[in-house]
Amino acid sequence: MPVKKGSVITPFYDPMIAKMIIKGRNRVEAINQLATALEAYRISGIKTNLATLRGIVNHSAFRIGNVNTSFMTDYGAELRLEEETK
């Protein structure tokens, strides 16, 4: 069942309640569209990692493609890592 406005998410929810897929003509366009979509994205009533995702997509290292498995170790302190609850 899709999650939509008015859905009730129990304490036993799957942590991935939504997936965002972005497409662009190139990496720069896709990243810009992703940044815009993440700014507009709203999830209410539960903690999310939206602030972290926004920080990643707007980080200069991510934007130039300097991404590997140590991205959060290398740059995590620069990001807003707190979970959002609204």
Secondary structure in CASP SS format (residue, H / E / C, confidence):
PFRMAT SS
TARGET T0000
AUTHOR 0000-0000-0000
METHOD secondary structure of the structure
MODEL  1
M C 1.00
P C 1.00
V C 1.00
K C 1.00
K C 1.00
G C 1.00
S C 1.00
V C 1.00
I C 1.00
T C 1.00
P C 1.00
F C 1.00
Y C 1.00
D C 1.00
P C 1.00
M C 1.00
I C 1.00
A C 1.00
K C 1.00
M C 1.00
I C 1.00
I C 1.00
K C 1.00
G C 1.00
R C 1.00
N C 1.00
R H 1.00
V H 1.00
E H 1.00
A H 1.00
I H 1.00
N H 1.00
Q H 1.00
L H 1.00
A H 1.00
T H 1.00
A H 1.00
L H 1.00
E H 1.00
A H 1.00
Y C 1.00
R C 1.00
I C 1.00
S C 1.00
G C 1.00
I C 1.00
K E 1.00
T E 1.00
N C 1.00
L H 1.00
A H 1.00
T H 1.00
L H 1.00
R H 1.00
G H 1.00
I H 1.00
V H 1.00
N H 1.00
H C 1.00
S H 1.00
A H 1.00
F H 1.00
R H 1.00
I C 1.00
G C 1.00
N C 1.00
V C 1.00
N C 1.00
T C 1.00
S C 1.00
F H 1.00
M H 1.00
T H 1.00
D H 1.00
Y H 1.00
G H 1.00
A H 1.00
E H 1.00
L C 1.00
R C 1.00
L C 1.00
E C 1.00
E C 1.00
E E 1.00
T E 1.00
K C 1.00
END
